[in-house]
Structure formats: structure tokens, C-alpha cells
Amino acid sequence: MARHMVGDGQDVYRVVLVSKAREWDDEQRRHVETDDTVTEFYGPYNTIGAARGQRTFLAYVDYWDDEAKETVRVMKRGVVSCRIQKAHTTWEDVA
């Protein structure tokens, strides 16, 4: 599937997700977090809104707090940080 990319001199965005690395623990029979981190890149996206939507999906969980009577957003378990980066496109001929 081809992606619709932007033209020359326009901005594109990507999501950078940093999360704790996990490894399998035979004794506990489950994955456990380590002290290392893993960085993943998602995109490119043509708009900042598309990148923000992906960031929300990847990094956050919303839940209803009955005491505060409001929706609370917290980072998903294992997520260290999630940010958006912007690049400026330049197209050139290749041989």
C-alpha cells in the first residue's frame, strides 16, 4: 500500500515511543520489564493531528475517576515517554 506523502518544502511528523524493554522470565512464566529502554518510530504523518492521534493511541489510557467525576489520562504501563518530531521535506533526483 502506498502512502500519500507531502510535496517539497512541507512538514511531516513522526511519533517517537520510548518504552521499557521486556524479557521472558521462565521462573515467573511471564514478561518482566528490564532497566533498558526500546525506542520505536511511527510515521511519517502528513499532519500534526494524525501524529497526535497515534501518540494518544500508543502511549495513553483514559479512565473515569468516580471521586473526581472526570476522565483521567495516564501513560500505559511500560511507556517511558512519547513525543512527536517534525521534519521538513526536501526532494532530489537520484541516479
Secondary structure, DSSP 8 states (H G I E B T S, - for coil): -------TT-EEEEEEEEEEEEEEETTTTEEEEEEEEEEEEEEEESSHHHHHHHHHHHHEEEEEETTTTEEEEEE-TTEEEEEEEEEE-------
